Amino acid sequence: MENYKDHLEKIINCLGDSIFVHDRQHRYVFINDKCARNKGQKKEDIIGKTGRDFFPKEQADVFWEADEIVFKTGQEHQNEEELTGPDGKLTTILTTKNLYTDHDGNKFIVGVSQDITKLKEAEEALQKYNEKLEDTVAIRTAELNEANSRLENRIKQLDFLNQKARILTSSIDKKTLLPAIYYTFAVIIRNSQIHLIEYTGGGFDSVYYTEIFNDAVVRTETKKMLNQERFENERIYFLEDWKKNPEFEKTFPSELASLPCYMEIPLITDAKLRGIVQVFAPQNFCQRFADEETVIHTLATQAAISLDNANLYSELAEKARLQSELEIARKIQMAHIPKEPNIPGFKLKGFCLPANEVGGDFIDYFQNKNGDWIILIADVCGKGVPAALMTTSLRSSLRLVARNRSSAKEILQVLNSFLRPDLMRENSFITSICLVINKKDGLVKYCRAGHPMVIKLSPHAKPEVIESEGIGLGMVDEDTFDKISVEKEIVLEKEDKIFLYTDGLDEAQNPEKEAYGLKRLHQVLDTHKTKSPNDLAKAILEEWSSYLDGQRQYDDLTMLIIEKVGMGVD
C-alpha cells in the first residue's frame, strides 16, 4: 500500500497554492509543485537553498525577517507582496507562515502563498464602483435636498398666504385693515421702510406709513415719482438701486439712501388701481426678490380685495336700507341651512352660528345621482350681505356641479371655474373643504381649498391634523388651482370622527383680545373625543362661549362632526 506520506505529498502537489517548509537556517526542506513552478526551478534545485538564492536582496530580506518573527514569537505571520514571476507578469501574493516543531524539538516554518491578484483587482474595481456610487448618491441626495427645500419653501409660502389672507379678509374696518396690510408686507420684506398709498379719483393719498415717512415733505417727495401708467400690466415696479436713476436720486430723500432696493407694488382689482405699497428695502432683498415675487403679488391682490371690501362696507354702512337687506338675506340664508342627512354607517352634526344677521359661512350635504354623499363646508371672504349672497350662489353651483361628480377635487375645480368671475368682481374668495362619502364602501375622500385643516379624532389617540395643500376658490386660475389642489382619502375605523370648522372658532377673542386658538381647541377635542357628534358639538360650544366671557362674536362660526359608526354600505 502506498505510504500515507507519499499520498499526502501528492495531495499537496495538487493544490493551487504554493506550499513550502523552511528550517531554522531558512533553507527549503520541502516545496510542492506549485511553489517550484512559481520559481521556475526544479524541486531538487530548490531544496537546501534559501530565499536569497531566488529573490532580490531587499525582497529576500523581508521574507527572512518574517521567518525570524515566527521563529521567535511562535505566532502566525502574514505579508502581502507584489512579485514578478518567471513569465514577467506582476502578481500579488499573500503568504501565511506558521511555526511547526517536530518530535525532536526541531523548528520549521510552514508557509502557504496564495495568488490574490484577481481578488485585489476585484477589490479595486469594487472600490472604484463604490466611489462612483457614492458620487452618484451624493449628487442625487443634493438634488433631492434641493427639491425638498423648494417644496418646503412652497408649502411655507402657501401657509403664509393663507394665514395673511385670513387676517386681511377678517379686517373690515380700514382702521384695522391698513395696519394689517402694512404688517403683511413688513413680515416678508424685513428691515424696510413702507409707505401705503391709496388711489382715489383725486389722486394718491398716504394712508399708512413707517416712521421715516412721518415728515409730510418726505411723503410728498416719494409720491412725486408715482406713475399710474407703470401699473397697466399689473406687475411690480422694481429697481435694484434707485440711486442709479438720476431722477429718483434727485427726488428721494437722503434718509432712504441706505435702502437702495426699491419697489412699487400695485394693489389692483377688476383692472383698477386701488393703491400702491411703496417699499425701500436693504440691498440683500434684491437676491430674494425673484423667489418672493409671486407671494408678494398674491398678497397685493388680496390686500386690494380687502381694501376694496373695506371701502364697500363703509359705503353700505351709510345706506338706510341696509337693515331691510339684512333681514331679507337672513331669511334666504336660514332657508338654505340643511338638516343632517341619514348616511348609512355615519352620524353627523352640523352647526352654524353667524356673527351678524347673516353670515358668510356655509354648510351643505346631499346625495348625488351616483348615490354618493357630497358634504361641503365653506367660508366666504367677509361677512354680512355680500358674503351671504355669495353662499346662495355657492349652494346653487354646488348642487349643479356635484350632481354627477364624485371626485372632491373635481367638484372644487369646477366650482372655482364657475365662481371665480363673480368672486373677482366682488373682490372676494371662498375657503372650502369638500368631502365625498362613497355609497358602496363608505370610503371618505376630501379636497381642501384654503380652509382650516381637517382634524381626525380617534378614541385612543390624540387629535390628528390631516395636512393637505389647497388655495381658496376664486384666488387663482383653473390651471394653478389644479396644480395646487390635492385629493386625499381619510381612513376611518369605527368610532373615529372627522372635525371640520371655520376660523370663527379658533380666532374668536376674549375681552383681553386673546384668540381662542388651536391649542385650546385640540385640548377640548381630546377631552370629549369619545362623545357623540351632538354631545361633542355642545361641549365645544359651551367651552368656547365660556372663554369669550360675553365678548361679542366678530366672525361666523361653523362646525361639522362626522362619526364612523358602521360599514356604511347601502
Secondary structure, DSSP 8 states (H G I E B T S, - for coil): ---HHHHHHHHHHHSSSEEEEE-TTSBEEEE-HHHHHHHTS-HHHHTT-BGGGTS-HHHHHHHHHHHHHHHHH---EEEEEEEE-TTS-EEEEEEEEEEEE-TTS-EEEEEEEEE-HHHHHHHHHHHHHHHHHHHHHHHHHHHHHHHHHHHHHHHHHHHHHHHHHHHHHT--SHHHHHHHHHHHHHHHSTT-EEEEEEEETTEEEEEEE-GGG-SHHHHHHHHHT--GGGGTT---EEES-GGGSHHHHHHS-GGGTT--EEEEEEEEETTEEEEEEEEEE-TTHHHHHHHHHHHHHHHHHHHHHHHHHHHHHHHHHT-TTHHHHHHHHHHHHHHT-------TTEEEEEEEE-SSSS-SEEEEEEE-TTS-EEEEEEEESS-HHHHHHHHHHHHHHHHHHTSS---HHHHHHHHHHHHHHHHHHTT--EEEEEEEE-TTT--EEEEEEB---EEEE-TTS--EEE------BTSS-HHHHHHH--EEEE---TT-EEEEE-TTTTT-B-TT--B--HHHHHHHHHHTTTS-HHHHHHHHHHHHHHHHTT----S-EEEEEEEE-S----
